[in-house]
Amino acid sequence: MKIFWGLLFLSLFPIAVHGQVKYEQESRLRVEEVPLAARAFIQQVDTGRKVKWYYEENLEGNSVEAKFKRNCQRYSVEFDTLGNIQDVEIEVKSQALSPALQQKLLLTLDSLYQRHKIRKIQQHYQADKTQLLELLQQETVQEARGIYTAFELIVKGKQEQGTELYELLLSPNGALLEQRRIIFKNATHLEY
């Protein structure tokens, strides 16, 4: 019976850890290594500059990411390993958010951490391929109907256990949807 409960605990452990932590490792890809469907999608977008491609390994699975900068905004377009689009993230400055939303974000962060510093804010868009393509083809990104939006924040937060980096997913009105502690791969060599 102890073996049964032990195996059950071990089988559920990855699920519990999966929801609480985030691990990502990116490595550069050459254009030739990118799935054709992902390249074809990005070619339909005026990226303004050279696109950098990355292979991302994480706890949910692997993906391919196109990153570029246009009109002083950083874009990240994520695809699965077959080249099917998953989402679009656009980095925004906190000053670009409405004062009411800024206040709500600060109240949420104050409730989670003793001290905090926002490292990055991204507007997160999820929809079908056509809607995301239309969003990216706009000269400036405006709110689009039918597209799920959320805010993804990278925050350095101090709690009783110490200071860590966290990824927060917040609704468009600033309510907390998900919080994950960011973990880093242990180096197998000394870093100076």
Rosetta constraint file for C-alpha pairs under 8 A:
AtomPair CA 1 CA 5 HARMONIC 6.48 0.50
AtomPair CA 2 CA 6 HARMONIC 6.01 0.50
AtomPair CA 3 CA 7 HARMONIC 6.06 0.50
AtomPair CA 4 CA 8 HARMONIC 6.12 0.50
AtomPair CA 5 CA 9 HARMONIC 6.08 0.50
AtomPair CA 6 CA 10 HARMONIC 6.20 0.50
AtomPair CA 7 CA 11 HARMONIC 6.06 0.50
AtomPair CA 8 CA 12 HARMONIC 6.32 0.50
AtomPair CA 9 CA 13 HARMONIC 6.01 0.50
AtomPair CA 10 CA 14 HARMONIC 7.54 0.50
AtomPair CA 11 CA 15 HARMONIC 7.97 0.50
AtomPair CA 12 CA 16 HARMONIC 6.56 0.50
AtomPair CA 13 CA 17 HARMONIC 6.21 0.50
AtomPair CA 14 CA 18 HARMONIC 5.73 0.50
AtomPair CA 15 CA 19 HARMONIC 6.54 0.50
AtomPair CA 16 CA 20 HARMONIC 6.83 0.50
AtomPair CA 17 CA 21 HARMONIC 6.18 0.50
AtomPair CA 18 CA 22 HARMONIC 7.36 0.50
AtomPair CA 18 CA 59 HARMONIC 6.75 0.50
AtomPair CA 18 CA 60 HARMONIC 7.94 0.50
AtomPair CA 19 CA 180 HARMONIC 6.97 0.50
AtomPair CA 20 CA 179 HARMONIC 6.98 0.50
AtomPair CA 20 CA 180 HARMONIC 4.76 0.50
AtomPair CA 20 CA 181 HARMONIC 6.24 0.50
AtomPair CA 21 CA 180 HARMONIC 4.61 0.50
AtomPair CA 21 CA 181 HARMONIC 4.53 0.50
AtomPair CA 21 CA 182 HARMONIC 5.66 0.50
AtomPair CA 21 CA 183 HARMONIC 6.56 0.50
AtomPair CA 22 CA 58 HARMONIC 7.43 0.50
AtomPair CA 22 CA 59 HARMONIC 6.98 0.50
AtomPair CA 22 CA 167 HARMONIC 7.58 0.50
AtomPair CA 22 CA 180 HARMONIC 5.78 0.50
AtomPair CA 22 CA 181 HARMONIC 5.88 0.50
AtomPair CA 22 CA 182 HARMONIC 4.64 0.50
AtomPair CA 22 CA 183 HARMONIC 5.94 0.50
AtomPair CA 23 CA 57 HARMONIC 7.96 0.50
AtomPair CA 23 CA 58 HARMONIC 5.32 0.50
AtomPair CA 23 CA 59 HARMONIC 6.14 0.50
AtomPair CA 23 CA 182 HARMONIC 5.95 0.50
AtomPair CA 23 CA 183 HARMONIC 5.27 0.50
AtomPair CA 23 CA 184 HARMONIC 6.29 0.50
AtomPair CA 23 CA 185 HARMONIC 7.71 0.50
AtomPair CA 24 CA 56 HARMONIC 6.51 0.50
AtomPair CA 24 CA 57 HARMONIC 5.58 0.50
AtomPair CA 24 CA 58 HARMONIC 4.54 0.50
AtomPair CA 24 CA 59 HARMONIC 7.46 0.50
AtomPair CA 24 CA 184 HARMONIC 7.59 0.50
AtomPair CA 25 CA 56 HARMONIC 5.59 0.50
AtomPair CA 25 CA 57 HARMONIC 5.21 0.50
AtomPair CA 25 CA 58 HARMONIC 6.60 0.50
AtomPair CA 25 CA 185 HARMONIC 7.89 0.50
AtomPair CA 26 CA 54 HARMONIC 6.01 0.50
AtomPair CA 26 CA 55 HARMONIC 5.54 0.50
AtomPair CA 26 CA 56 HARMONIC 4.45 0.50
AtomPair CA 26 CA 57 HARMONIC 6.45 0.50
AtomPair CA 27 CA 54 HARMONIC 5.41 0.50
AtomPair CA 27 CA 55 HARMONIC 5.31 0.50
AtomPair CA 27 CA 56 HARMONIC 6.61 0.50
AtomPair CA 28 CA 52 HARMONIC 7.62 0.50
AtomPair CA 28 CA 53 HARMONIC 5.96 0.50
AtomPair CA 28 CA 54 HARMONIC 4.44 0.50
AtomPair CA 28 CA 55 HARMONIC 6.25 0.50
AtomPair CA 29 CA 33 HARMONIC 6.11 0.50
AtomPair CA 29 CA 34 HARMONIC 6.95 0.50
AtomPair CA 29 CA 52 HARMONIC 7.85 0.50
AtomPair CA 29 CA 53 HARMONIC 5.23 0.50
AtomPair CA 29 CA 54 HARMONIC 5.11 0.50
AtomPair CA 29 CA 55 HARMONIC 6.25 0.50
AtomPair CA 30 CA 34 HARMONIC 7.00 0.50
AtomPair CA 30 CA 53 HARMONIC 6.88 0.50
AtomPair CA 31 CA 39 HARMONIC 7.98 0.50
AtomPair CA 31 CA 53 HARMONIC 6.93 0.50
AtomPair CA 34 CA 38 HARMONIC 6.86 0.50
AtomPair CA 34 CA 39 HARMONIC 6.68 0.50
AtomPair CA 34 CA 53 HARMONIC 7.45 0.50
AtomPair CA 34 CA 64 HARMONIC 7.37 0.50
AtomPair CA 34 CA 83 HARMONIC 7.79 0.50
AtomPair CA 35 CA 39 HARMONIC 6.51 0.50
AtomPair CA 35 CA 81 HARMONIC 7.06 0.50
AtomPair CA 35 CA 82 HARMONIC 5.97 0.50
AtomPair CA 35 CA 83 HARMONIC 5.13 0.50
AtomPair CA 36 CA 40 HARMONIC 6.04 0.50
AtomPair CA 36 CA 83 HARMONIC 6.73 0.50
AtomPair CA 37 CA 41 HARMONIC 6.18 0.50
AtomPair CA 37 CA 82 HARMONIC 7.33 0.50
AtomPair CA 37 CA 83 HARMONIC 4.78 0.50
AtomPair CA 37 CA 84 HARMONIC 6.71 0.50
AtomPair CA 38 CA 42 HARMONIC 6.33 0.50
AtomPair CA 38 CA 79 HARMONIC 6.66 0.50
AtomPair CA 38 CA 82 HARMONIC 7.93 0.50
AtomPair CA 38 CA 83 HARMONIC 4.36 0.50
AtomPair CA 38 CA 84 HARMONIC 6.57 0.50
AtomPair CA 38 CA 85 HARMONIC 7.16 0.50
AtomPair CA 39 CA 43 HARMONIC 6.12 0.50
AtomPair CA 39 CA 83 HARMONIC 7.86 0.50
AtomPair CA 40 CA 44 HARMONIC 6.78 0.50
AtomPair CA 41 CA 45 HARMONIC 7.33 0.50
AtomPair CA 41 CA 133 HARMONIC 7.70 0.50
AtomPair CA 42 CA 47 HARMONIC 7.87 0.50
AtomPair CA 42 CA 66 HARMONIC 7.91 0.50
AtomPair CA 44 CA 133 HARMONIC 7.83 0.50
AtomPair CA 44 CA 137 HARMONIC 7.82 0.50
AtomPair CA 45 CA 133 HARMONIC 7.41 0.50
AtomPair CA 45 CA 136 HARMONIC 6.34 0.50
AtomPair CA 45 CA 137 HARMONIC 5.52 0.50
AtomPair CA 46 CA 137 HARMONIC 6.74 0.50
AtomPair CA 47 CA 51 HARMONIC 7.16 0.50
AtomPair CA 47 CA 68 HARMONIC 6.45 0.50
AtomPair CA 47 CA 69 HARMONIC 7.04 0.50
AtomPair CA 47 CA 70 HARMONIC 6.07 0.50
AtomPair CA 48 CA 68 HARMONIC 7.94 0.50
AtomPair CA 48 CA 69 HARMONIC 7.06 0.50
AtomPair CA 48 CA 70 HARMONIC 5.40 0.50
AtomPair CA 48 CA 71 HARMONIC 7.92 0.50
AtomPair CA 49 CA 68 HARMONIC 6.61 0.50
AtomPair CA 49 CA 69 HARMONIC 6.60 0.50
AtomPair CA 49 CA 70 HARMONIC 7.04 0.50
AtomPair CA 50 CA 68 HARMONIC 6.65 0.50
AtomPair CA 51 CA 66 HARMONIC 6.25 0.50
AtomPair CA 51 CA 67 HARMONIC 5.72 0.50
AtomPair CA 51 CA 68 HARMONIC 5.04 0.50
AtomPair CA 52 CA 66 HARMONIC 5.75 0.50
AtomPair CA 52 CA 67 HARMONIC 5.22 0.50
AtomPair CA 52 CA 68 HARMONIC 6.44 0.50
AtomPair CA 53 CA 64 HARMONIC 7.14 0.50
AtomPair CA 53 CA 65 HARMONIC 5.67 0.50
AtomPair CA 53 CA 66 HARMONIC 4.69 0.50
AtomPair CA 53 CA 67 HARMONIC 6.37 0.50
AtomPair CA 54 CA 64 HARMONIC 5.71 0.50
AtomPair CA 54 CA 65 HARMONIC 5.06 0.50
AtomPair CA 54 CA 66 HARMONIC 6.52 0.50
AtomPair CA 54 CA 67 HARMONIC 7.95 0.50
AtomPair CA 55 CA 62 HARMONIC 7.35 0.50
AtomPair CA 55 CA 63 HARMONIC 5.98 0.50
AtomPair CA 55 CA 64 HARMONIC 4.70 0.50
AtomPair CA 55 CA 65 HARMONIC 6.37 0.50
AtomPair CA 56 CA 62 HARMONIC 5.57 0.50
AtomPair CA 56 CA 63 HARMONIC 5.19 0.50
AtomPair CA 56 CA 64 HARMONIC 6.00 0.50
AtomPair CA 56 CA 65 HARMONIC 7.13 0.50
AtomPair CA 57 CA 61 HARMONIC 6.41 0.50
AtomPair CA 57 CA 62 HARMONIC 4.60 0.50
AtomPair CA 57 CA 63 HARMONIC 6.72 0.50
AtomPair CA 58 CA 62 HARMONIC 5.97 0.50
AtomPair CA 62 CA 80 HARMONIC 6.99 0.50
AtomPair CA 62 CA 81 HARMONIC 6.68 0.50
AtomPair CA 63 CA 78 HARMONIC 6.83 0.50
AtomPair CA 63 CA 79 HARMONIC 5.75 0.50
AtomPair CA 63 CA 80 HARMONIC 4.59 0.50
AtomPair CA 63 CA 81 HARMONIC 5.14 0.50
AtomPair CA 64 CA 78 HARMONIC 5.91 0.50
AtomPair CA 64 CA 79 HARMONIC 5.12 0.50
AtomPair CA 64 CA 80 HARMONIC 5.98 0.50
AtomPair CA 64 CA 81 HARMONIC 5.93 0.50
AtomPair CA 64 CA 83 HARMONIC 7.46 0.50
AtomPair CA 65 CA 76 HARMONIC 6.59 0.50
AtomPair CA 65 CA 77 HARMONIC 5.59 0.50
AtomPair CA 65 CA 78 HARMONIC 4.45 0.50
AtomPair CA 65 CA 79 HARMONIC 6.05 0.50
AtomPair CA 66 CA 76 HARMONIC 5.73 0.50
AtomPair CA 66 CA 77 HARMONIC 5.12 0.50
AtomPair CA 66 CA 78 HARMONIC 6.46 0.50
AtomPair CA 67 CA 74 HARMONIC 7.31 0.50
AtomPair CA 67 CA 75 HARMONIC 5.60 0.50
AtomPair CA 67 CA 76 HARMONIC 4.59 0.50
AtomPair CA 67 CA 77 HARMONIC 6.46 0.50
AtomPair CA 68 CA 74 HARMONIC 5.95 0.50
AtomPair CA 68 CA 75 HARMONIC 5.37 0.50
AtomPair CA 68 CA 76 HARMONIC 6.79 0.50
AtomPair CA 69 CA 73 HARMONIC 5.49 0.50
AtomPair CA 69 CA 74 HARMONIC 4.43 0.50
AtomPair CA 69 CA 75 HARMONIC 5.92 0.50
AtomPair CA 70 CA 74 HARMONIC 6.56 0.50
AtomPair CA 70 CA 75 HARMONIC 7.51 0.50
AtomPair CA 71 CA 140 HARMONIC 7.83 0.50
AtomPair CA 73 CA 90 HARMONIC 6.85 0.50
AtomPair CA 73 CA 91 HARMONIC 6.17 0.50
AtomPair CA 73 CA 92 HARMONIC 7.13 0.50
AtomPair CA 74 CA 90 HARMONIC 5.79 0.50
AtomPair CA 74 CA 91 HARMONIC 5.35 0.50
AtomPair CA 75 CA 88 HARMONIC 7.24 0.50
AtomPair CA 75 CA 89 HARMONIC 5.84 0.50
AtomPair CA 75 CA 90 HARMONIC 4.65 0.50
AtomPair CA 75 CA 91 HARMONIC 6.56 0.50
AtomPair CA 76 CA 88 HARMONIC 5.79 0.50
AtomPair CA 76 CA 89 HARMONIC 5.05 0.50
AtomPair CA 76 CA 90 HARMONIC 6.37 0.50
AtomPair CA 77 CA 85 HARMONIC 7.47 0.50
AtomPair CA 77 CA 86 HARMONIC 7.76 0.50
AtomPair CA 77 CA 87 HARMONIC 6.05 0.50
AtomPair CA 77 CA 88 HARMONIC 4.56 0.50
AtomPair CA 77 CA 89 HARMONIC 6.42 0.50
AtomPair CA 78 CA 85 HARMONIC 6.02 0.50
AtomPair CA 78 CA 86 HARMONIC 5.50 0.50
AtomPair CA 78 CA 87 HARMONIC 5.41 0.50
AtomPair CA 78 CA 88 HARMONIC 6.31 0.50
AtomPair CA 79 CA 83 HARMONIC 5.25 0.50
AtomPair CA 79 CA 84 HARMONIC 5.17 0.50
AtomPair CA 79 CA 85 HARMONIC 4.23 0.50
AtomPair CA 79 CA 86 HARMONIC 5.13 0.50
AtomPair CA 79 CA 87 HARMONIC 7.27 0.50
AtomPair CA 80 CA 84 HARMONIC 5.41 0.50
AtomPair CA 80 CA 85 HARMONIC 6.52 0.50
AtomPair CA 80 CA 86 HARMONIC 6.64 0.50
AtomPair CA 85 CA 129 HARMONIC 6.40 0.50
AtomPair CA 86 CA 126 HARMONIC 6.89 0.50
AtomPair CA 87 CA 124 HARMONIC 7.15 0.50
AtomPair CA 87 CA 125 HARMONIC 5.71 0.50
AtomPair CA 87 CA 126 HARMONIC 4.87 0.50
AtomPair CA 87 CA 127 HARMONIC 7.22 0.50
AtomPair CA 87 CA 132 HARMONIC 7.65 0.50
AtomPair CA 88 CA 124 HARMONIC 5.98 0.50
AtomPair CA 88 CA 125 HARMONIC 5.14 0.50
AtomPair CA 88 CA 126 HARMONIC 6.69 0.50
AtomPair CA 88 CA 132 HARMONIC 7.22 0.50
AtomPair CA 89 CA 122 HARMONIC 5.80 0.50
AtomPair CA 89 CA 123 HARMONIC 5.47 0.50
AtomPair CA 89 CA 124 HARMONIC 4.56 0.50
AtomPair CA 89 CA 125 HARMONIC 6.19 0.50
AtomPair CA 90 CA 122 HARMONIC 5.18 0.50
AtomPair CA 90 CA 123 HARMONIC 5.20 0.50
AtomPair CA 90 CA 124 HARMONIC 6.74 0.50
AtomPair CA 91 CA 120 HARMONIC 7.28 0.50
AtomPair CA 91 CA 121 HARMONIC 5.75 0.50
AtomPair CA 91 CA 122 HARMONIC 4.13 0.50
AtomPair CA 91 CA 123 HARMONIC 6.27 0.50
AtomPair CA 92 CA 96 HARMONIC 6.72 0.50
AtomPair CA 92 CA 120 HARMONIC 7.92 0.50
AtomPair CA 92 CA 121 HARMONIC 5.65 0.50
AtomPair CA 92 CA 122 HARMONIC 5.61 0.50
AtomPair CA 92 CA 123 HARMONIC 6.82 0.50
AtomPair CA 93 CA 97 HARMONIC 7.32 0.50
AtomPair CA 93 CA 120 HARMONIC 7.93 0.50
AtomPair CA 93 CA 121 HARMONIC 6.64 0.50
AtomPair CA 94 CA 102 HARMONIC 6.89 0.50
AtomPair CA 94 CA 121 HARMONIC 7.14 0.50
AtomPair CA 95 CA 102 HARMONIC 7.99 0.50
AtomPair CA 97 CA 101 HARMONIC 6.28 0.50
AtomPair CA 97 CA 102 HARMONIC 6.17 0.50
AtomPair CA 98 CA 102 HARMONIC 6.18 0.50
AtomPair CA 99 CA 103 HARMONIC 6.15 0.50
AtomPair CA 100 CA 104 HARMONIC 6.28 0.50
AtomPair CA 101 CA 105 HARMONIC 6.13 0.50
AtomPair CA 101 CA 173 HARMONIC 6.36 0.50
AtomPair CA 101 CA 174 HARMONIC 6.26 0.50
AtomPair CA 102 CA 106 HARMONIC 6.26 0.50
AtomPair CA 103 CA 107 HARMONIC 6.21 0.50
AtomPair CA 104 CA 108 HARMONIC 6.20 0.50
AtomPair CA 104 CA 173 HARMONIC 7.50 0.50
AtomPair CA 104 CA 174 HARMONIC 5.58 0.50
AtomPair CA 104 CA 175 HARMONIC 7.69 0.50
AtomPair CA 105 CA 109 HARMONIC 6.18 0.50
AtomPair CA 105 CA 174 HARMONIC 5.39 0.50
AtomPair CA 105 CA 175 HARMONIC 7.76 0.50
AtomPair CA 106 CA 110 HARMONIC 5.95 0.50
AtomPair CA 107 CA 111 HARMONIC 6.21 0.50
AtomPair CA 108 CA 112 HARMONIC 6.53 0.50
AtomPair CA 108 CA 174 HARMONIC 7.43 0.50
AtomPair CA 108 CA 175 HARMONIC 7.12 0.50
AtomPair CA 108 CA 176 HARMONIC 7.04 0.50
AtomPair CA 109 CA 113 HARMONIC 6.03 0.50
AtomPair CA 109 CA 116 HARMONIC 7.00 0.50
AtomPair CA 110 CA 114 HARMONIC 6.67 0.50
AtomPair CA 110 CA 115 HARMONIC 7.29 0.50
AtomPair CA 110 CA 116 HARMONIC 7.65 0.50
AtomPair CA 112 CA 159 HARMONIC 7.78 0.50
AtomPair CA 113 CA 157 HARMONIC 5.63 0.50
AtomPair CA 113 CA 158 HARMONIC 5.45 0.50
AtomPair CA 113 CA 159 HARMONIC 5.33 0.50
AtomPair CA 114 CA 157 HARMONIC 7.37 0.50
AtomPair CA 114 CA 158 HARMONIC 5.49 0.50
AtomPair CA 114 CA 159 HARMONIC 5.69 0.50
AtomPair CA 114 CA 160 HARMONIC 7.94 0.50
AtomPair CA 115 CA 157 HARMONIC 5.85 0.50
AtomPair CA 115 CA 158 HARMONIC 5.16 0.50
AtomPair CA 115 CA 159 HARMONIC 7.56 0.50
AtomPair CA 116 CA 155 HARMONIC 6.61 0.50
AtomPair CA 116 CA 156 HARMONIC 5.52 0.50
AtomPair CA 116 CA 157 HARMONIC 4.35 0.50
AtomPair CA 116 CA 158 HARMONIC 6.22 0.50
AtomPair CA 117 CA 155 HARMONIC 5.66 0.50
AtomPair CA 117 CA 156 HARMONIC 5.21 0.50
AtomPair CA 117 CA 157 HARMONIC 6.57 0.50
AtomPair CA 118 CA 153 HARMONIC 6.97 0.50
AtomPair CA 118 CA 154 HARMONIC 6.12 0.50
AtomPair CA 118 CA 155 HARMONIC 4.50 0.50
AtomPair CA 118 CA 156 HARMONIC 6.41 0.50
AtomPair CA 119 CA 153 HARMONIC 7.40 0.50
AtomPair CA 119 CA 154 HARMONIC 5.31 0.50
AtomPair CA 119 CA 155 HARMONIC 5.43 0.50
AtomPair CA 119 CA 156 HARMONIC 6.91 0.50
AtomPair CA 120 CA 153 HARMONIC 5.58 0.50
AtomPair CA 120 CA 154 HARMONIC 5.09 0.50
AtomPair CA 120 CA 155 HARMONIC 7.19 0.50
AtomPair CA 121 CA 151 HARMONIC 6.74 0.50
AtomPair CA 121 CA 152 HARMONIC 5.80 0.50
AtomPair CA 121 CA 153 HARMONIC 4.60 0.50
AtomPair CA 121 CA 154 HARMONIC 6.65 0.50
AtomPair CA 122 CA 151 HARMONIC 5.67 0.50
AtomPair CA 122 CA 152 HARMONIC 5.12 0.50
AtomPair CA 122 CA 153 HARMONIC 6.40 0.50
AtomPair CA 123 CA 149 HARMONIC 6.71 0.50
AtomPair CA 123 CA 150 HARMONIC 5.92 0.50
AtomPair CA 123 CA 151 HARMONIC 4.73 0.50
AtomPair CA 123 CA 152 HARMONIC 6.35 0.50
AtomPair CA 124 CA 148 HARMONIC 7.78 0.50
AtomPair CA 124 CA 149 HARMONIC 5.28 0.50
AtomPair CA 124 CA 150 HARMONIC 5.05 0.50
AtomPair CA 124 CA 151 HARMONIC 5.67 0.50
AtomPair CA 124 CA 152 HARMONIC 6.51 0.50
AtomPair CA 125 CA 132 HARMONIC 7.64 0.50
AtomPair CA 125 CA 147 HARMONIC 6.23 0.50
AtomPair CA 125 CA 148 HARMONIC 5.54 0.50
AtomPair CA 125 CA 149 HARMONIC 4.69 0.50
AtomPair CA 125 CA 150 HARMONIC 6.86 0.50
AtomPair CA 126 CA 132 HARMONIC 7.37 0.50
AtomPair CA 126 CA 147 HARMONIC 5.82 0.50
AtomPair CA 126 CA 148 HARMONIC 5.05 0.50
AtomPair CA 126 CA 149 HARMONIC 6.60 0.50
AtomPair CA 127 CA 131 HARMONIC 6.10 0.50
AtomPair CA 127 CA 132 HARMONIC 6.13 0.50
AtomPair CA 127 CA 146 HARMONIC 7.29 0.50
AtomPair CA 127 CA 147 HARMONIC 5.09 0.50
AtomPair CA 127 CA 148 HARMONIC 6.33 0.50
AtomPair CA 128 CA 132 HARMONIC 6.31 0.50
AtomPair CA 129 CA 133 HARMONIC 6.09 0.50
AtomPair CA 130 CA 134 HARMONIC 6.24 0.50
AtomPair CA 131 CA 135 HARMONIC 6.17 0.50
AtomPair CA 131 CA 147 HARMONIC 7.29 0.50
AtomPair CA 132 CA 136 HARMONIC 6.21 0.50
AtomPair CA 132 CA 147 HARMONIC 8.00 0.50
AtomPair CA 133 CA 137 HARMONIC 6.08 0.50
AtomPair CA 134 CA 138 HARMONIC 6.52 0.50
AtomPair CA 135 CA 141 HARMONIC 6.41 0.50
AtomPair CA 135 CA 142 HARMONIC 7.78 0.50
AtomPair CA 135 CA 144 HARMONIC 7.33 0.50
AtomPair CA 136 CA 141 HARMONIC 7.22 0.50
AtomPair CA 138 CA 142 HARMONIC 7.97 0.50
AtomPair CA 149 CA 171 HARMONIC 7.37 0.50
AtomPair CA 149 CA 172 HARMONIC 6.41 0.50
AtomPair CA 150 CA 169 HARMONIC 6.73 0.50
AtomPair CA 150 CA 170 HARMONIC 5.68 0.50
AtomPair CA 150 CA 171 HARMONIC 4.82 0.50
AtomPair CA 150 CA 172 HARMONIC 5.15 0.50
AtomPair CA 151 CA 168 HARMONIC 7.90 0.50
AtomPair CA 151 CA 169 HARMONIC 5.71 0.50
AtomPair CA 151 CA 170 HARMONIC 5.01 0.50
AtomPair CA 151 CA 171 HARMONIC 6.31 0.50
AtomPair CA 151 CA 172 HARMONIC 6.54 0.50
AtomPair CA 151 CA 174 HARMONIC 7.78 0.50
AtomPair CA 152 CA 167 HARMONIC 6.84 0.50
AtomPair CA 152 CA 168 HARMONIC 5.61 0.50
AtomPair CA 152 CA 169 HARMONIC 4.67 0.50
AtomPair CA 152 CA 170 HARMONIC 6.38 0.50
AtomPair CA 153 CA 166 HARMONIC 7.96 0.50
AtomPair CA 153 CA 167 HARMONIC 5.62 0.50
AtomPair CA 153 CA 168 HARMONIC 5.08 0.50
AtomPair CA 153 CA 169 HARMONIC 6.53 0.50
AtomPair CA 153 CA 170 HARMONIC 7.87 0.50
AtomPair CA 154 CA 165 HARMONIC 6.94 0.50
AtomPair CA 154 CA 166 HARMONIC 5.72 0.50
AtomPair CA 154 CA 167 HARMONIC 4.71 0.50
AtomPair CA 154 CA 168 HARMONIC 6.51 0.50
AtomPair CA 155 CA 165 HARMONIC 5.69 0.50
AtomPair CA 155 CA 166 HARMONIC 5.22 0.50
AtomPair CA 155 CA 167 HARMONIC 6.38 0.50
AtomPair CA 155 CA 168 HARMONIC 7.53 0.50
AtomPair CA 156 CA 163 HARMONIC 6.87 0.50
AtomPair CA 156 CA 164 HARMONIC 5.79 0.50
AtomPair CA 156 CA 165 HARMONIC 4.52 0.50
AtomPair CA 156 CA 166 HARMONIC 6.31 0.50
AtomPair CA 157 CA 163 HARMONIC 5.52 0.50
AtomPair CA 157 CA 164 HARMONIC 5.67 0.50
AtomPair CA 157 CA 165 HARMONIC 6.25 0.50
AtomPair CA 157 CA 166 HARMONIC 6.99 0.50
AtomPair CA 158 CA 162 HARMONIC 5.57 0.50
AtomPair CA 158 CA 163 HARMONIC 4.15 0.50
AtomPair CA 158 CA 164 HARMONIC 6.54 0.50
AtomPair CA 159 CA 163 HARMONIC 6.23 0.50
AtomPair CA 164 CA 181 HARMONIC 7.04 0.50
AtomPair CA 164 CA 182 HARMONIC 7.56 0.50
AtomPair CA 165 CA 181 HARMONIC 6.07 0.50
AtomPair CA 165 CA 182 HARMONIC 5.52 0.50
AtomPair CA 166 CA 179 HARMONIC 6.77 0.50
AtomPair CA 166 CA 180 HARMONIC 5.56 0.50
AtomPair CA 166 CA 181 HARMONIC 4.40 0.50
AtomPair CA 166 CA 182 HARMONIC 5.32 0.50
AtomPair CA 167 CA 179 HARMONIC 5.84 0.50
AtomPair CA 167 CA 180 HARMONIC 5.26 0.50
AtomPair CA 167 CA 181 HARMONIC 6.33 0.50
AtomPair CA 167 CA 182 HARMONIC 6.61 0.50
AtomPair CA 168 CA 176 HARMONIC 7.22 0.50
AtomPair CA 168 CA 177 HARMONIC 7.55 0.50
AtomPair CA 168 CA 178 HARMONIC 5.68 0.50
AtomPair CA 168 CA 179 HARMONIC 4.53 0.50
AtomPair CA 168 CA 180 HARMONIC 6.47 0.50
AtomPair CA 169 CA 176 HARMONIC 6.31 0.50
AtomPair CA 169 CA 177 HARMONIC 5.41 0.50
AtomPair CA 169 CA 178 HARMONIC 5.02 0.50
AtomPair CA 169 CA 179 HARMONIC 6.46 0.50
AtomPair CA 170 CA 174 HARMONIC 5.29 0.50
AtomPair CA 170 CA 175 HARMONIC 5.32 0.50
AtomPair CA 170 CA 176 HARMONIC 4.59 0.50
AtomPair CA 170 CA 177 HARMONIC 5.20 0.50
AtomPair CA 170 CA 178 HARMONIC 7.03 0.50
AtomPair CA 171 CA 175 HARMONIC 5.20 0.50
AtomPair CA 171 CA 176 HARMONIC 6.51 0.50
AtomPair CA 171 CA 177 HARMONIC 6.44 0.50
AtomPair CA 187 CA 191 HARMONIC 7.74 0.50
